Amino acid sequence: LSAAKSFDRLNKADPANPTWRSRLAYAYHLAGGLHFDGGCDDPKSMKKGPDLYVALCAEFPLNGGLYTFGGACLYSVGERDKAKKYLERAVALSEPESQNQQFAARLLKNLK
């Protein structure tokens, strides 16, 4: 969680910087410890990711990686319908056979 604290400080200092926001969101995702069944190790950390990812996806609508991790965070906090939409978009945007596409597809399969 120390990475999240560092990126949170950077994000507060420069809130318009998408790099800090995306790294902060990813730090929360990592700290949350996603399980492929939709659970997570640290729900408090994981709940901080979706709002950041939703805003980043709106700002960068062609970034499959943002949709992948946004969908993963949404999935882990129980927002299954929204997660499904984000993960489907991630699969569509990501390079075929890329890690992002495979990760999103695996989560989608578990959602069904």
C-alpha positions as CSV (number, residue, x, y, z in Angstrom):
1,L,0.0,0.0,0.0
2,S,3.0,2.3,0.2
3,A,3.0,2.6,-3.6
4,A,-0.6,3.8,-3.4
5,K,0.3,6.4,-0.8
6,S,3.2,7.7,-2.9
7,F,1.0,7.9,-6.0
8,D,-1.8,9.5,-4.0
9,R,0.6,12.3,-2.9
10,L,1.7,12.8,-6.5
11,N,-1.9,12.8,-7.7
12,K,-2.8,15.4,-5.2
13,A,0.1,17.6,-6.2
14,D,-0.8,17.3,-9.9
15,P,-4.4,16.0,-10.3
16,A,-4.6,16.7,-14.0
17,N,-1.7,14.2,-14.7
18,P,-3.2,11.0,-16.0
19,T,0.0,9.1,-15.3
20,W,-0.3,9.6,-11.6
21,R,-4.0,8.7,-11.7
22,S,-3.5,5.5,-13.7
23,R,-0.6,4.4,-11.4
24,L,-2.6,5.2,-8.3
25,A,-5.5,3.1,-9.6
26,Y,-3.2,0.3,-10.5
27,A,-1.5,0.5,-7.0
28,Y,-5.0,0.1,-5.5
29,H,-5.7,-2.8,-7.8
30,L,-2.5,-4.6,-6.8
31,A,-3.0,-3.8,-3.1
32,G,-6.5,-5.2,-3.3
33,G,-5.2,-8.7,-4.4
34,L,-7.8,-9.7,-7.0
35,H,-9.0,-13.3,-7.1
36,F,-10.2,-14.7,-10.4
37,D,-13.5,-15.7,-8.7
38,G,-14.2,-12.0,-8.2
39,G,-13.1,-11.7,-4.6
40,C,-10.1,-9.8,-3.3
41,D,-7.7,-9.8,-0.3
42,D,-8.3,-6.1,0.6
43,P,-11.7,-4.8,-0.4
44,K,-10.9,-1.3,1.1
45,S,-8.0,-0.8,-1.4
46,M,-9.9,-2.4,-4.3
47,K,-12.9,-0.1,-3.8
48,K,-10.7,3.0,-4.5
49,G,-9.8,1.8,-8.0
50,P,-13.1,1.8,-10.0
51,D,-13.8,5.6,-9.8
52,L,-10.2,6.3,-11.0
53,Y,-10.5,3.8,-13.8
54,V,-13.9,4.9,-14.9
55,A,-12.7,8.5,-15.3
56,L,-9.5,7.4,-17.1
57,C,-11.5,5.2,-19.5
58,A,-13.7,8.2,-20.3
59,E,-10.6,10.3,-20.9
60,F,-8.8,7.6,-22.9
61,P,-11.5,5.5,-24.6
62,L,-9.2,3.5,-26.8
63,N,-6.9,2.2,-24.0
64,G,-7.7,-1.5,-23.5
65,G,-5.4,-1.8,-20.5
66,L,-7.5,0.8,-18.6
67,Y,-10.7,-1.1,-19.4
68,T,-9.1,-4.3,-18.3
69,F,-8.1,-3.2,-14.9
70,G,-11.2,-1.0,-14.5
71,G,-13.3,-4.1,-15.2
72,A,-11.2,-6.1,-12.8
73,C,-11.8,-3.6,-10.0
74,L,-15.5,-3.4,-10.7
75,Y,-15.7,-7.2,-10.7
76,S,-14.0,-7.5,-7.4
77,V,-16.3,-4.9,-5.7
78,G,-19.4,-6.7,-6.9
79,E,-20.4,-4.4,-9.8
80,R,-20.7,-7.4,-12.2
81,D,-22.9,-5.8,-14.9
82,K,-20.6,-2.8,-15.2
83,A,-17.5,-5.0,-15.0
84,K,-18.8,-7.1,-17.9
85,K,-19.1,-4.0,-20.1
86,Y,-15.6,-2.9,-19.3
87,L,-14.1,-6.3,-19.8
88,E,-15.9,-6.8,-23.1
89,R,-14.5,-3.4,-24.2
90,A,-11.1,-4.4,-23.0
91,V,-11.1,-7.6,-25.1
92,A,-12.3,-5.7,-28.2
93,L,-9.6,-3.0,-27.8
94,S,-6.6,-5.1,-26.8
95,E,-4.2,-6.7,-29.1
96,P,-5.1,-10.3,-30.0
97,E,-3.5,-12.8,-27.6
98,S,-2.0,-10.0,-25.5
99,Q,-1.8,-10.3,-21.7
100,N,-4.5,-7.7,-21.3
101,Q,-6.9,-9.5,-23.6
102,Q,-6.2,-12.9,-22.0
103,F,-6.7,-11.4,-18.5
104,A,-9.9,-9.7,-19.4
105,A,-11.2,-12.8,-21.2
106,R,-10.5,-14.9,-18.2
107,L,-12.4,-12.6,-15.9
108,L,-15.3,-12.4,-18.4
109,K,-15.5,-16.2,-18.5
110,N,-15.7,-16.2,-14.7
111,L,-18.5,-13.6,-14.8
112,K,-20.8,-15.8,-16.9
